[in-house]
């Protein structure tokens, strides 16, 4: 009973705070919360039929929460150094976790000590896809004089399984960057239940001798792809060991 009272009080405080920060009427949030998770008010604000001003304030609040998570990560990792898939996953989760209304593709550019030089949003799309132009990543990598990169994007539907397009994008990026001696350390996928690391799964492609394409590739969510085609690659087999020499320099 005490727990129920606490939960009700926290929900009431959450609604009051969200109302004060965004201007969304309390009664609208209360009605929405009777049949939906109140977290969706931030993750899917359009479902509440808000005004343009209210939507703008929700977006500002979401950006604040992302900034807070990133600053918290940096405080816990003062050297801004990413040396393992777990650190990469926690880093990009700060940016992408809970982003359910669009797909966002990001890249972290690292120096030869695996310190983060810069992290950029490369592209954003809709719920099911995001176009990614390799030339934009290459230009940014050369501008910041990095020695390796880590890619990441979210699946708005929540799936942690890489799609065929995810694998093809990673393969293409390895083919482009390997001759330039810029390493592709990982491709992180953020979903509802955490993250997936292609390096950790043993699915990070190796460079192959073939024609390199700089054309855009559109990343699609697994939910969208599975409506039409079966997964064209085998289930990953991981022995549970992440070899540090693949990350440390």
HUCORLIN-V344203 format. One record per backbone hydrogen bond with DSSP energy under -1.0 kcal/mol. NH is the residue of the N-H (numbers start at 1). CO is the residue of the C=O. If there is no record, write none. Layout:
# HUCORLIN-V344203
{{NH | CO} {NH | CO}}
This chain:
# HUCORLIN-V344203
{{5 | 1} {6 | 2} {7 | 3} {8 | 4} {9 | 5} {10 | 6} {11 | 7} {12 | 8} {13 | 9} {14 | 10} {15 | 11} {16 | 12} {17 | 13} {18 | 14} {19 | 15} {20 | 16} {21 | 17} {22 | 18} {23 | 19} {29 | 25} {30 | 26} {31 | 27} {32 | 28} {33 | 29} {35 | 32} {36 | 32} {40 | 37} {41 | 38} {42 | 39} {43 | 39} {44 | 40} {47 | 44} {48 | 45} {49 | 46} {55 | 51} {56 | 52} {57 | 53} {58 | 54} {59 | 55} {60 | 56} {61 | 57} {62 | 58} {63 | 59} {64 | 60} {65 | 61} {66 | 62} {67 | 63} {68 | 64} {69 | 65} {70 | 66} {71 | 67} {72 | 68} {73 | 69} {74 | 70} {75 | 71} {76 | 72} {77 | 73} {80 | 77} {82 | 114} {88 | 84} {89 | 85} {90 | 86} {91 | 87} {92 | 88} {93 | 89} {94 | 90} {96 | 92} {97 | 93} {99 | 96} {100 | 98} {103 | 126} {105 | 123} {106 | 152} {107 | 120} {108 | 150} {109 | 118} {110 | 148} {111 | 115} {114 | 111} {116 | 80} {117 | 109} {118 | 109} {120 | 107} {122 | 105} {123 | 105} {125 | 103} {126 | 129} {130 | 219} {132 | 217} {136 | 133} {137 | 133} {138 | 134} {139 | 135} {140 | 136} {141 | 137} {142 | 138} {143 | 139} {144 | 140} {146 | 141} {147 | 110} {148 | 110} {149 | 183} {150 | 108} {151 | 186} {152 | 106} {153 | 188} {154 | 104} {155 | 190} {158 | 155} {167 | 163} {168 | 164} {169 | 165} {170 | 166} {171 | 167} {172 | 168} {173 | 169} {174 | 170} {175 | 171} {176 | 172} {177 | 173} {178 | 174} {181 | 178} {182 | 177} {183 | 147} {185 | 149} {188 | 151} {189 | 196} {190 | 153} {191 | 194} {194 | 191} {196 | 189} {198 | 187} {201 | 197} {202 | 199} {203 | 198} {210 | 208} {217 | 132} {219 | 130} {221 | 128} {225 | 221} {226 | 222} {228 | 225} {229 | 225} {246 | 243} {247 | 244} {248 | 244}}
